[in-house]
Amino acid sequence: MQESPSNSRFAIFKAALIIGLPLCSLYLYNYSNLTLWYNDTEVKKIDSGDDLENMGIVRSEVKRGSVKADTVSSIKTTVKDSIPQRVLLIGDSEAGGLIYPLDDYCEANGHTLLCTFTYESSTILDFAKSSKVDELIEKYQPSMIFFVVGLNELYAKDLKRRKTAALRLIEKFKGINYLWIGPANFDEDFGINDVFNSAAEPGKFFYTKELEIPRGKDGRHPNKKGYELWMKSLANHIQQSNLYDFRFDPPSRFDTRVRGRLLRSNTQNE
């Protein structure tokens, strides 16, 4: 026997109520101050900032390359004073490419890139135990540190150990202002970006993995244009944050000069 149109419409309406009412209730609850109880237990709302692991690491939902770096527009700063900064750049092999556009930004804004320490093939474990970081800080007395690491440990799974090392590295900065720059992921990591973010002070870690950056021939490191676009995104982050009280306007042009001292080391030679 064929079902009548009225019965079909009623069935559809009934199904819509069954599915729609719970969804509407959850939506209203999420944006209200109501407290919901189930079997004498309060149902708590999930906040995006809640810790998801005992070690205090919040998992990032950011997908690698979700933002094209070449679509990031430069932001001219008008509210910050041009306070000269004494800049120190420390990092793995990625620092060897960032030094050039960083130096251009420093030159354009009255800052001085004093020294760059490129620690080839290094990880956060190497930086945590290295006395070189302490020596450079003591020698150059920087007011701003740029630190980039992680490209060699995207597949690391000993995250608790690396968080301990990250916290030890932060202690070396001794209250100096800094920007911790996450690695330019060429593949998805197992949580190392989230480890670094949880160790850094709020707002002082930059998720480079959000950016889609042009790569060099090795497929791992950015090419020259990639480093320039990466630096533009870092500068925008600084200009928009109240954690950094200095100007970082874009330079009129990029060149390949290095005005500060350049130091290189390699973990494989130690």
C-alpha positions as CSV (number, residue, x, y, z in Angstrom):
1,M,0.0,0.0,0.0
2,Q,1.5,3.4,-1.0
3,E,2.0,5.9,1.7
4,S,0.0,9.1,1.4
5,P,1.8,12.5,0.8
6,S,0.5,13.8,4.1
7,N,2.0,10.9,6.0
8,S,5.4,11.4,4.1
9,R,5.4,15.1,5.0
10,F,4.6,14.3,8.7
11,A,7.5,11.7,8.8
12,I,10.0,14.3,7.4
13,F,8.8,16.9,9.9
14,K,9.1,14.4,12.7
15,A,12.7,13.5,11.6
16,A,13.6,17.2,11.4
17,L,12.4,17.7,15.0
18,I,14.3,14.7,16.3
19,I,17.6,15.9,14.7
20,G,17.1,19.7,14.9
21,L,15.9,20.2,18.5
22,P,19.0,18.6,20.2
23,L,21.3,20.6,17.9
24,C,19.5,23.9,18.6
25,S,19.6,23.2,22.3
26,L,23.3,22.5,22.2
27,Y,23.9,25.7,20.2
28,L,21.8,27.8,22.6
29,Y,23.5,26.3,25.6
30,N,27.0,26.9,24.2
31,Y,26.3,30.7,23.9
32,S,24.4,31.1,27.2
33,N,25.3,31.1,30.8
34,L,23.0,28.2,31.7
35,T,24.3,25.2,33.7
36,L,23.3,21.8,32.4
37,W,23.1,18.8,34.7
38,Y,22.9,15.1,33.8
39,N,22.5,12.4,36.5
40,D,23.6,14.9,39.2
41,T,26.8,15.8,37.1
42,E,27.4,19.2,35.6
43,V,28.0,19.1,31.9
44,K,31.0,21.4,31.3
45,K,31.5,23.4,28.1
46,I,34.7,22.7,26.2
47,D,36.9,25.7,25.8
48,S,39.5,25.9,23.0
49,G,42.2,26.9,25.4
50,D,41.7,24.0,27.8
51,D,44.7,21.7,28.2
52,L,44.3,18.5,26.3
53,E,47.2,16.6,27.8
54,N,48.6,16.3,31.3
55,M,51.8,18.0,30.2
56,G,50.0,21.2,29.5
57,I,50.2,21.0,25.7
58,V,47.2,22.3,23.7
59,R,46.9,20.5,20.4
60,S,46.7,22.9,17.4
61,E,44.0,22.4,14.9
62,V,46.0,24.4,12.3
63,K,46.7,22.5,9.1
64,R,50.1,22.9,7.5
65,G,50.1,25.5,4.7
66,S,46.6,26.8,5.5
67,V,47.6,30.4,4.7
68,K,49.6,31.4,1.6
69,A,52.5,33.5,2.8
70,D,52.4,35.6,-0.4
71,T,48.9,36.7,0.5
72,V,49.9,38.3,3.8
73,S,50.0,42.0,3.4
74,S,52.5,44.2,5.2
75,I,51.2,46.3,8.0
76,K,52.7,49.8,8.6
77,T,53.1,50.6,12.3
78,T,51.9,54.0,13.4
79,V,51.4,53.6,17.2
80,K,54.7,52.2,18.3
81,D,57.9,54.2,19.0
82,S,61.0,53.4,17.0
83,I,63.0,52.1,20.0
84,P,66.3,50.8,18.7
85,Q,66.7,47.1,19.4
86,R,69.8,45.0,19.9
87,V,68.8,41.8,18.0
88,L,70.2,38.3,18.3
89,L,69.1,35.5,15.9
90,I,69.6,31.9,17.0
91,G,68.4,28.8,15.3
92,D,68.9,25.7,13.3
93,S,69.7,25.9,9.5
94,E,66.5,27.9,9.0
95,A,68.3,30.9,10.7
96,G,70.8,30.8,7.9
97,G,68.0,31.9,5.5
98,L,66.1,34.2,7.8
99,I,69.1,36.3,8.5
100,Y,68.9,38.3,5.3
101,P,65.3,39.6,5.4
102,L,65.6,40.0,9.2
103,D,68.6,42.2,8.7
104,D,66.7,44.3,6.1
105,Y,63.9,44.8,8.6
106,C,66.3,45.8,11.3
107,E,68.1,48.2,9.0
108,A,64.9,49.8,7.9
109,N,63.7,50.4,11.5
110,G,66.8,51.5,13.2
111,H,67.6,48.2,14.9
112,T,70.9,46.3,14.9
113,L,71.2,42.6,14.1
114,L,74.3,42.0,16.2
115,C,74.9,38.4,15.6
116,T,73.4,35.2,14.1
117,F,74.2,31.8,15.4
118,T,73.2,29.0,13.0
119,Y,73.4,25.6,14.7
120,E,73.2,23.2,11.7
121,S,71.2,19.9,12.2
122,S,70.3,20.9,15.7
123,T,67.2,20.3,17.8
124,I,65.8,21.9,21.0
125,L,67.8,19.3,22.9
126,D,71.0,20.7,21.5
127,F,70.1,24.3,22.3
128,A,69.0,23.5,25.8
129,K,72.4,22.0,26.8
130,S,74.6,24.3,24.7
131,S,76.6,26.9,26.5
132,K,76.9,28.9,23.3
133,V,73.5,30.5,23.9
134,D,74.5,31.8,27.3
135,E,77.8,33.1,25.9
136,L,76.2,35.0,23.1
137,I,73.6,36.6,25.4
138,E,76.3,37.6,27.9
139,K,78.5,39.0,25.1
140,Y,76.0,40.9,23.0
141,Q,73.4,41.9,25.7
142,P,70.5,41.7,23.2
143,S,67.1,43.4,23.9
144,M,65.3,41.1,21.4
145,I,66.0,37.5,20.5
146,F,64.6,35.7,17.4
147,F,64.8,31.9,17.9
148,V,63.9,29.3,15.3
149,V,64.1,25.6,15.6
150,G,62.2,22.4,14.9
151,L,62.8,21.5,11.3
152,N,64.9,18.5,12.4
153,E,62.4,17.1,14.9
154,L,59.1,17.2,13.1
155,Y,58.8,13.4,13.7
156,A,59.9,13.5,17.3
157,K,57.6,11.7,19.7
158,D,59.5,12.1,23.0
159,L,57.5,15.3,23.6
160,K,57.8,15.4,27.4
161,R,61.6,15.3,27.1
162,R,61.6,18.1,24.5
163,K,59.2,20.3,26.5
164,T,61.7,20.0,29.4
165,A,64.4,21.1,27.1
166,A,62.3,24.0,25.7
167,L,61.7,25.3,29.2
168,R,65.4,25.1,30.0
169,L,66.1,27.1,26.8
170,I,63.6,29.8,27.8
171,E,65.4,30.2,31.2
172,K,68.6,31.1,29.2
173,F,66.8,34.2,27.8
174,K,66.8,35.7,31.4
175,G,63.8,38.0,30.9
176,I,64.9,39.2,27.4
177,N,62.1,39.8,25.0
178,Y,61.9,37.2,22.3
179,L,59.9,35.6,19.4
180,W,60.0,31.8,19.3
181,I,59.6,30.9,15.6
182,G,58.1,27.5,14.9
183,P,59.7,25.4,12.1
184,A,58.7,25.8,8.4
185,N,57.0,22.4,8.3
186,F,57.6,20.5,5.1
187,D,55.4,17.7,6.6
188,E,52.9,17.3,9.5
189,D,54.6,17.0,12.9
190,F,53.8,14.8,15.8
191,G,53.3,17.7,18.2
192,I,56.6,19.5,18.4
193,N,55.0,22.9,17.5
194,D,52.5,22.5,20.3
195,V,55.3,21.6,22.7
196,F,57.2,24.8,21.8
197,N,54.0,26.9,22.0
198,S,53.2,25.5,25.5
199,A,56.7,26.4,26.7
200,A,56.9,29.9,25.3
201,E,55.2,32.8,27.0
202,P,51.6,33.5,25.6
203,G,51.8,35.3,22.3
204,K,55.5,34.8,21.8
205,F,55.3,31.7,19.7
206,F,54.7,31.9,15.9
207,Y,53.1,28.9,14.1
208,T,55.0,28.9,10.8
209,K,53.2,25.7,9.9
210,E,50.2,27.8,9.1
211,L,52.0,29.3,6.1
212,E,52.4,27.9,2.7
213,I,56.0,28.9,1.9
214,P,57.8,28.4,-1.4
215,R,60.5,25.8,-1.0
216,G,64.1,25.3,-2.2
217,K,65.4,22.4,-4.2
218,D,65.7,20.2,-1.2
219,G,61.9,20.5,-0.5
220,R,62.5,21.2,3.1
221,H,63.9,24.7,3.5
222,P,62.2,27.8,2.1
223,N,63.8,29.4,-1.0
224,K,64.9,33.1,-1.0
225,K,61.4,34.3,-1.8
226,G,60.0,32.0,0.9
227,Y,62.3,33.4,3.6
228,E,61.2,36.9,2.6
229,L,57.5,36.1,2.8
230,W,58.1,34.2,6.1
231,M,59.8,37.3,7.5
232,K,57.0,39.5,6.4
233,S,54.5,37.3,8.4
234,L,56.8,37.5,11.4
235,A,57.0,41.2,11.1
236,N,53.2,41.5,10.9
237,H,52.9,39.4,14.1
238,I,55.3,41.7,15.9
239,Q,53.5,44.9,14.7
240,Q,50.1,43.6,15.7
241,S,51.2,42.4,19.2
242,N,51.5,44.7,22.2
243,L,54.2,42.4,23.5
244,Y,56.7,44.2,21.3
245,D,57.1,47.9,21.8
246,F,59.1,48.7,18.7
247,R,58.4,49.4,15.0
248,F,59.0,46.7,12.5
249,D,57.8,48.3,9.2
250,P,58.7,46.6,5.9
251,P,61.9,47.6,4.2
252,S,61.9,49.3,0.8
253,R,63.9,46.5,-0.7
254,F,65.6,43.2,0.2
255,D,69.3,42.6,-0.3
256,T,71.8,39.9,0.6
257,R,74.1,41.8,3.0
258,V,74.8,40.6,6.5
259,R,75.8,43.5,8.7
260,G,76.2,41.6,12.0
261,R,78.4,38.7,12.9
262,L,77.6,35.3,11.5
263,L,78.5,32.2,13.5
264,R,78.0,28.6,12.3
265,S,78.3,25.3,14.1
266,N,77.1,21.8,13.3
267,T,76.1,19.1,15.7
268,Q,77.6,16.5,13.4
269,N,81.0,17.9,13.9
270,E,80.8,17.9,17.7
